[in-house]
Amino acid sequence: MKVIIIAEAGVNHNGSLKLAKQMVEEAAKAGADYIKFQTFHAEKLVTEHAAKAEYQRKTTGQQESQLEMLKKLELKDTDFIELKSYCNAIGIGFLSTPFDLESIVFLEKLEMDFWKIPSGEITNLPYLERIAQTGRPIVMSTGMCEESEISDAVTILKDKKSGEITLLHCNTEYPTPYKDVNLKAMLTLEEHFKVKVGYSDHTKGIEIPIAAAALGAQVIEKHFTLNRNMEGPDHKASLEPMELTAMINAIRHIEEAIGTGEKYPSVSERKNRTIARKSIVANCKIKKGEIFNQKNLTVKRPGNGISPMNWYKVIGTKAIRDFEKDEQIEI
């Protein structure tokens, strides 16, 4: 099954529709299935006095509040309508994560293929109920969560008749230290909740999402930016376009390589069996009627003669004709 790859633009457009469109182009060029934005109204998302996260203070400074920072990163509803049309024209799926009830109502009209619920909303009961009521499939990140919190959220979604649920293992630190990734937790989610699973990545580089794909992730989400040196909270923990392309190519190779699990010689390798395997050959000149033994026989390539697996069937029999050294034996 094809891994769904979401290129997380988030707020890396810095509030610019022009930059957002450039990100659409780069995500499509890289081979992503979807590009995802964030839809919110800053005043409905945070209080006036909400502090920034530590990583946000490091990337955007200490002076402004979280509210002030987010207001600079908003896009208008008309921008999202235009972005959806642009994605359709470019040939990449459009997604945006809502962060308030009003944004859910707006995005519902854009008829996205599925909802992407972020880790921070997993304990927001009114939000979960409203999204579930749309009946559309849901992909939900589980960063910062105890298993019991995930269970509560899944129960709410199912009770309100949501569409199919996919859970993404996630660590909500930017960037995530490798020692805190705990990729095996993705498999625990699959076993415990009996749902599709994937991975939303915040580590530096591309190794971890590639490893997640090898472990069986069906959805991979990764932040990307046009330039990591741009101003804004998430650029530093994001991939640039060439890195995004490399990650996607690697994941595509892995999903092709995983295969069925059945062991058999592939079409491509069958032609090499004769070259790589060996046959029983004469180790020296052998006269007709001479008894084959451990000294006058040996095993050498190619493997288009009698297989060495028949060694003891040949030993002790008589040569039916003369054989030159290195000539394949016949019986």
CORSUL-V793597 format. One record per pair of residues at least 12 apart in sequence whose ideal C-beta (glycine too) atoms are under 6 Angstrom apart, sorted by the first residue. I is the first residue (numbers start at 1). J is the second residue. Records with the same first field share a line. If there is no record, write none. Layout:
I = J ; J
//
This chain:
3 = 213 ; 220 ; 251 ; 255
4 = 33 ; 219
5 = 32 ; 33 ; 220 ; 248
6 = 34 ; 36 ; 221
7 = 27 ; 32 ; 35 ; 224
8 = 36 ; 221 ; 223
9 = 23 ; 35 ; 37
10 = 38 ; 223 ; 234
11 = 38 ; 73
12 = 225 ; 234 ; 235
14 = 232
15 = 72 ; 73
17 = 79
20 = 83
21 = 86
24 = 86 ; 87 ; 90
26 = 241
27 = 92
28 = 90 ; 92
30 = 244 ; 245 ; 248
31 = 248
33 = 93
34 = 93 ; 95
35 = 92
36 = 95 ; 116
37 = 96
38 = 97
39 = 96 ; 98 ; 103 ; 107
40 = 99 ; 100 ; 103
42 = 67 ; 70 ; 71 ; 74
44 = 100
45 = 99 ; 100
46 = 66 ; 67
48 = 67
50 = 66
52 = 66
55 = 174
56 = 233
59 = 233 ; 236
60 = 233
77 = 106
84 = 110
93 = 113
95 = 112 ; 116
97 = 116 ; 118
101 = 130
104 = 130 ; 131
108 = 134
114 = 136 ; 137 ; 139
115 = 131 ; 136 ; 138
116 = 139
117 = 140
118 = 141
119 = 141 ; 143 ; 144 ; 170 ; 172
122 = 145 ; 153
128 = 153 ; 156 ; 157
129 = 160
132 = 157 ; 160 ; 162
133 = 160
135 = 163
136 = 163
137 = 163 ; 164
138 = 162 ; 165
139 = 166 ; 219
140 = 167
141 = 168 ; 170 ; 200
142 = 167 ; 170
143 = 170 ; 171 ; 172
144 = 172
165 = 195
166 = 196 ; 219
167 = 189 ; 195 ; 197
168 = 198 ; 199 ; 200
169 = 185 ; 186 ; 189 ; 199
170 = 200
174 = 202 ; 237
175 = 202 ; 203 ; 204 ; 237
176 = 202 ; 203
181 = 208
183 = 212
186 = 199
196 = 218
198 = 217 ; 218 ; 219 ; 220
199 = 212 ; 217 ; 220
200 = 221
201 = 222
202 = 237
206 = 246 ; 247
209 = 222 ; 247
210 = 250
213 = 251 ; 254
214 = 254
223 = 238
224 = 238 ; 239 ; 244
225 = 238
228 = 240
274 = 302 ; 303 ; 304
275 = 302
277 = 303
278 = 299 ; 300 ; 301 ; 303 ; 308
279 = 303 ; 305 ; 306 ; 328
280 = 297 ; 306 ; 308 ; 314 ; 329
281 = 300 ; 326 ; 328
282 = 323 ; 325 ; 327
283 = 296 ; 297 ; 298
284 = 296 ; 325
285 = 325
286 = 319 ; 323
287 = 322
288 = 319 ; 321 ; 322
289 = 318
290 = 319
292 = 314 ; 315 ; 317
305 = 328
306 = 329
317 = 331
//
